[in-house]
Amino acid sequence: MLIPGVGLAQQKAPDARSSGPAKPVEAASDPKNSQYCANIANAAADARFEWQKETLTNLEKEIEGRIKVLEEKRAEYEEWFRRRNEFLAKADESVVAIYARMRPEAAALQLANMQDDTAAAILAKLGARSASAVLNEMEPARAAQLSNTINDTPKRSQDNGKAG
């Protein structure tokens, strides 16, 4: 560290007169300074405590704010999830209603090209008369495959219930 007003050579050169390590400042041995330090120790500790308390209070407020934001996001997500599930339930009902009103040969062509689980679920939700008419219009192998899927689903859930 450079001291203003003192040359660089003077700052670096050690004092030739000092033969040993530098003496501590004499003010530390002064009883008035010691008494001053002792007198303000409690006030300094109190000030440090107040600063820590204020910092903790600010952090607590920040955390409460973040919790509030997270709770709002959670509520928003739950509302979205509820609306989504309602939409899917309506969509399922409407899809089944559509297939129930279709001619059996048209429904058979549509269901024959769907995934097994989806087609089987729609057939299971259709009335027995409509489902049998649709299956009658399908290729025998595909109709048998979908019938097996419909029949296996309850068995799997019953087997799982017995195993548990």
Buried (B, 14 or more C-beta within 10 A) or exposed (E): EEEEEEEEEEEEEEEEEEEEEEEEEEEEEEEEEEEEEEEEEEEEEEEEEEEEEEEEEEEEEEEEEEEEEEEEEEEEEEEEEEEEEEEEEEEEEEBBEEBBEBEBEEBBBBBBEBEBEEBBBBBBBBEEEBBEBBBEBBEEEBBEBBBEBBEEBEEEEEEEEEEE
